[in-house]
Amino acid sequence: MLPAQRRQLILDMLGHRQQLGVDELARELNASRETIRRDLAVLDAAHRLRRVHGGAVPVKMGVEDAIQRRRNQHRAEKQRIAARVAELFEPGDSVFVDAGTTTEALGRALGEKRSLTVITNSVEVATRIWSVHGENHVHLLGGRYNGEVSETHGPETVRQVGQFFADHAVLTIGTVDALAGFMDFSVDEAAVAMAMIDNARSLTVLADHSKLGRTALVQVCKLGRATRLVTGAPPPEDLQRALSAAGVEVIVVDETPPVRMQRSLTTNTG
């Protein structure tokens, strides 16, 4: 059984029970306890369940608290990434933007631009782009609504993505791995991302430093499919080599502001 299939089964089982033990899962899924513990760690990191001693329970945290915690993680870095990415686009460009806390930051930055056409499945992104001055065209994709991150997904969303062909796709992902490429923790979110990739000329991936050199549940695409990766810190050495070999431009947004040179004024008393 593939890890993605096994983890989805864990979530399905947890949907009908209040708690699952590691031993119980290992027995029912014919997997080792170590494998189950790794699965629970991945799902906990994605906020799909909560690990407890000896097993897992459903997420008890409120939806608003969960998304707010993710928005607060690496907030300054995400804003720097967003500001840099917004510089890449010119009036008249068409851009797919998926849902996520980093692309939410991008929404405000894109709102400062003019004459863009943005196609997104994120209510937050659409709202932030429109709220600045309303001089961009925004298409909000329909589909099954996920209130946790104010997004739509599912077959209807994927079908609507296929009606557009954009200059750029700008995606936030779960992790970046040297071998597996760009990955996500959600099957539904990955499906929307893959559809956007298929219908765009170029792909820009946004990832704060915590996502580099890690794996997740679902592969979105290989490294070589991306045009560029914009991040807040240099990737680990093995990942940097893999990105270079795949021809991916890596843009590192430095948190240190540029030093402004001041001319020294010399008074001539002669």
ZIZIVEN-V223357 format. One line per field, one symbol per residue. burial: # if it has 16 or more other ideal C-beta (glycine too) atoms within 10 Angstrom, else .. Layout:
# ZIZIVEN-V223357
burial=???
This chain:
# ZIZIVEN-V223357
burial=..##.###.##..#.....#.#..##..#.#...###.##.##.##.##.....##..#.......#..##..#..######.###.##....##################.#..###############.#...#.####.#..#..######..##.##..#.#############.#######.##########.##.########.###########.#.#########.#...##.##....#....#.................
